[in-house]
C-alpha cells in the first residue's frame, strides 16, 4: 500500500557525487527537487515500507555519478556480499563522519532475518550483516544504499538502510527496506516504468 504527500520541492535538494562533505570537488552536484507528489508507504510503528520516492531535476552523469540498477525479482541475492555506504557514525554512539564510508555485509535469507528479529520483520524488509557483528550501518546512515555488483558488472540496489538493534552488535544485523517493494510501487505510479530503465545505455 502506498500513499502520496505534497512536499515543497524548493526546500529540498539532492547532493550527488559527494565524498568528503568538507572538501567539495567538481563532481559534486546539488540538484533541486521539483514540486511533485512524493510516494511513500511508511508505517512509523512497524517501520514497514520505510521509503519515500520522488522525482529530481536532471543530473549530469560522469565517471563519479551514475544511476544504480534495480534488482532482478527472479534472483535470490541471499548469501551475496553487499556494500552499504553513508556519512553516519563509524561506531555506536560515535560522531558522524564528513567522509563517505563503506562496509561489506552479507545478505541474509528471510528465515535468518526473522530468527534475529521475531515478529518484527515485514515483507518490505531484508537483513544484512554477520552473526558475530562488527560490521554494520550505524546512526546517521538511514536511507543509505545497500548494493551488490551483479554478474554483468552493474551495481544493483537491493535495499535502503532502515533500522537495527544498535550498530554492529552480535545477532543484530542491519535491517533495510527491500527495494523490490519500491520497484512494484514505481510500476504502479509511473507510466511506462521498467525495472531496467535507470541503467539503459549506462556502462560501469
C-alpha positions as CSV (number, residue, x, y, z in Angstrom):
1,X,0.0,0.0,0.0
2,X,1.4,3.4,-1.0
3,X,0.3,6.9,-0.4
4,X,1.3,10.4,-1.6
5,X,2.2,13.6,0.1
6,X,2.9,17.0,-1.3
7,X,6.3,18.5,-0.4
8,X,7.6,21.9,-1.2
9,X,10.4,20.9,-3.6
10,X,12.1,24.4,-3.3
11,X,13.0,23.4,0.3
12,X,14.8,20.2,-0.7
13,X,17.7,19.3,-2.9
14,X,19.7,16.2,-3.6
15,X,23.5,16.0,-3.3
16,X,25.2,13.7,-5.7
17,X,28.9,12.9,-6.5
18,X,30.0,13.8,-2.9
19,X,32.7,12.0,-0.9
20,X,34.2,14.4,1.6
21,X,31.5,16.9,2.7
22,X,34.2,19.3,3.9
23,X,36.0,19.3,0.6
24,X,33.7,19.5,-2.4
25,X,35.0,18.6,-5.9
26,X,34.0,19.3,-9.4
27,X,32.0,16.1,-9.5
28,X,29.7,17.2,-6.7
29,X,26.2,18.4,-7.7
30,X,23.3,19.8,-5.7
31,X,20.2,19.0,-7.7
32,X,16.8,20.7,-6.9
33,X,13.6,18.7,-6.4
34,X,10.5,19.8,-8.3
35,X,7.2,20.4,-6.6
36,X,5.7,17.0,-7.3
37,X,3.9,14.5,-5.0
38,X,6.2,12.2,-3.1
39,X,5.2,8.5,-2.9
40,X,5.5,6.7,0.5
41,X,4.0,3.9,2.4
42,X,5.8,4.3,5.8
43,X,4.4,2.9,9.0
44,X,6.2,4.6,11.9
45,X,5.2,1.9,14.4
46,X,6.3,-1.2,12.4
47,X,8.9,0.5,10.2
48,X,7.1,-1.2,7.2
49,X,7.7,0.4,3.8
50,X,10.5,2.7,5.1
51,X,10.9,4.8,1.9
52,X,10.0,7.9,0.1
53,X,10.2,8.1,-3.7
54,X,10.3,11.4,-5.5
55,X,11.5,12.9,-8.8
56,X,14.6,15.1,-9.1
57,X,15.7,17.5,-11.8
58,X,18.2,16.3,-14.4
59,X,21.7,15.2,-13.2
60,X,24.9,15.4,-15.2
61,X,26.2,11.9,-15.4
62,X,30.0,11.3,-15.3
63,X,32.6,8.9,-14.1
64,X,31.6,9.6,-10.4
65,X,27.9,10.0,-10.9
66,X,25.9,7.1,-12.4
67,X,22.4,5.6,-11.8
68,X,22.2,2.3,-9.9
69,X,20.2,-0.6,-11.4
70,X,17.1,-2.1,-9.8
71,X,17.3,-5.8,-8.9
72,X,16.0,-8.7,-10.9
73,X,13.0,-10.0,-9.0
74,X,13.7,-13.6,-10.2
75,X,17.1,-13.7,-8.5
76,X,17.9,-14.8,-4.9
77,X,20.6,-12.5,-3.6
78,X,20.9,-14.1,-0.2
79,X,24.5,-15.0,0.6
80,X,25.8,-12.2,-1.7
81,X,28.3,-9.8,-0.3
82,X,26.8,-6.3,-0.5
83,X,28.2,-2.8,0.2
84,X,26.4,-0.2,2.3
85,X,27.7,3.4,2.5
86,X,27.0,6.5,4.5
87,X,28.2,9.5,6.4
88,X,26.9,8.2,9.8
89,X,28.7,7.1,12.9
90,X,31.7,4.8,12.4
91,X,30.9,3.1,15.8
92,X,27.9,3.0,18.1
93,X,27.5,6.3,19.9
94,X,30.2,8.0,17.9
95,X,30.1,11.2,15.8
96,X,29.1,11.3,12.2
97,X,31.8,11.3,9.5
98,X,32.4,14.0,7.0
99,X,33.9,11.4,4.6
100,X,31.8,8.7,3.0
101,X,32.4,5.3,4.5
102,X,31.6,1.9,3.2
103,X,31.4,-1.6,4.7
104,X,30.7,-5.1,3.3
105,X,27.9,-7.1,4.7
106,X,26.3,-10.4,3.7
107,X,22.6,-10.6,2.5
108,X,20.7,-12.9,4.8
109,X,17.8,-15.2,4.0
110,X,14.4,-14.2,5.2
111,X,14.4,-17.1,7.7
112,X,17.7,-15.9,9.1
113,X,16.4,-12.3,9.3
114,X,13.2,-13.4,11.1
115,X,15.3,-15.5,13.6
116,X,17.1,-12.4,14.7
117,X,14.0,-10.2,14.9
118,X,11.0,-12.5,15.7
119,X,7.6,-10.9,14.7
120,X,9.4,-7.6,13.7
121,X,10.2,-8.3,10.0
122,X,7.7,-7.5,7.3
123,X,7.8,-8.3,3.6
124,X,9.2,-4.8,2.9
125,X,12.5,-5.7,4.9
126,X,15.7,-7.5,4.3
127,X,18.7,-8.1,6.6
128,X,22.4,-7.9,6.0
129,X,25.3,-8.4,8.4
130,X,27.2,-11.1,10.3
131,X,26.2,-13.3,13.3
132,X,29.3,-12.1,15.2
133,X,28.5,-8.4,14.4
134,X,31.4,-6.0,13.9
135,X,30.3,-4.6,10.5
136,X,27.1,-2.7,10.1
137,X,25.4,0.6,9.1
138,X,25.0,2.9,12.1
139,X,23.3,6.1,13.3
140,X,23.2,8.7,10.5
141,X,23.3,6.1,7.7
142,X,19.5,5.7,7.5
143,X,18.3,5.9,3.9
144,X,21.8,4.9,2.6
145,X,22.1,2.3,-0.2
146,X,22.7,-1.5,0.0
147,X,24.2,-2.6,-3.3
148,X,25.5,-5.7,-4.9
149,X,27.7,-6.0,-8.0
150,X,25.8,-8.2,-10.5
151,X,27.3,-10.7,-12.8
152,X,27.4,-8.2,-15.7
153,X,29.4,-5.7,-13.6
154,X,26.5,-3.3,-12.9
155,X,25.7,-2.2,-9.4
156,X,22.2,-3.3,-8.2
157,X,20.3,-1.6,-5.4
158,X,18.9,-4.1,-3.0
159,X,17.9,-2.0,-0.1
160,X,17.9,1.3,1.9
161,X,19.2,1.4,5.4
162,X,16.3,1.4,7.8
163,X,16.8,0.2,11.4
164,X,18.6,-2.3,13.6
165,X,19.4,-3.0,17.3
166,X,22.5,-0.9,17.8
167,X,25.4,-0.9,15.4
168,X,27.4,-4.0,14.7
169,X,26.1,-5.9,17.7
170,X,26.2,-9.7,17.6
171,X,23.0,-11.4,16.4
172,X,21.6,-8.0,15.4
173,X,22.1,-7.4,11.6
174,X,21.1,-4.3,9.9
175,X,17.6,-4.1,8.5
176,X,16.9,-2.5,5.1
177,X,13.9,-1.5,3.1
178,X,13.5,-4.2,0.3
179,X,13.9,-2.2,-2.9
180,X,11.9,-4.8,-4.8
181,X,8.9,-3.4,-3.0
182,X,9.7,0.1,-4.3
183,X,10.0,-1.3,-7.8
184,X,6.4,-2.5,-7.5
185,X,5.3,0.9,-6.2
186,X,7.0,2.7,-9.0
187,X,5.5,0.4,-11.6
188,X,2.0,1.3,-10.3
189,X,2.7,5.1,-10.1
190,X,4.9,5.9,-13.0
191,X,3.7,5.3,-16.6
192,X,6.0,3.1,-18.7
193,X,8.2,2.3,-15.8
194,X,10.5,-0.7,-16.2
195,X,12.9,-2.2,-13.7
196,X,15.9,-1.6,-16.0
197,X,15.1,2.0,-17.1
198,X,17.7,3.6,-14.9
199,X,20.5,1.5,-16.5
200,X,19.7,1.9,-20.1
201,X,22.8,2.8,-22.1
202,X,25.0,3.2,-19.0
203,X,28.3,1.5,-18.7
204,X,30.1,0.7,-15.4
